[in-house]
């Protein structure tokens, strides 16, 4: 059964049922993206309003209804609220702030692959997450739709990993790899695991937290 808060939020969606709520596809389609939508769930602060209105210039807001139901509406310092709802502070850029704080772009030998440590690569397979965390260190690329990660980029990544026998550890990330289709994810994993010198394959995801459905 749904919690009381889940039922309250579900009632905001016309003709939606508890079965819809438990469907991850419904949750993805109905992610909260606008000020009007989130205002039906929370009484927004001035900082939140400014953050949401300006989020299109940086990292957009995207919150599955399920994850929004976990927010304590009475507490503006609720940890889930702070990681989900944009704040005006995000729009400030300090002089010492870096666009790519982890130095991923300069360590990318092929599109979608980061090779910063001799035996480990970070394999970026998509740009989408169910929920866009406000602290994201990859906000320059997540959700912008401009990275064009696809089968063609995957093949170049496979080739690079095959050609570098020092690589033994592959971290599959994005975006969130568990937002892509099962067939595509299986294709990626099979190809990576078929490379003889790869010993470890790790999927980096927050789906189990933000969209357990």
Secondary structure, DSSP 8 states (H G I E B T S, - for coil): ---HHHHHHHTTSTT--HHHHT-HHHHHHT-B-SHHHHHTTS---HHHHHHHHHGGGSS---B-HHHHTTS-TT-TT-HHHHHHS--GGGG---TT--TTTT--GGG-SBTTEEEEETTEEEEE--S--SS--TT-TTTTTTTSS-S---HHHHHHHHHHHHH-TT--EEEEESS-GGGS-HHHHHHHHHHHHTSTT--EEEE---HHHH---
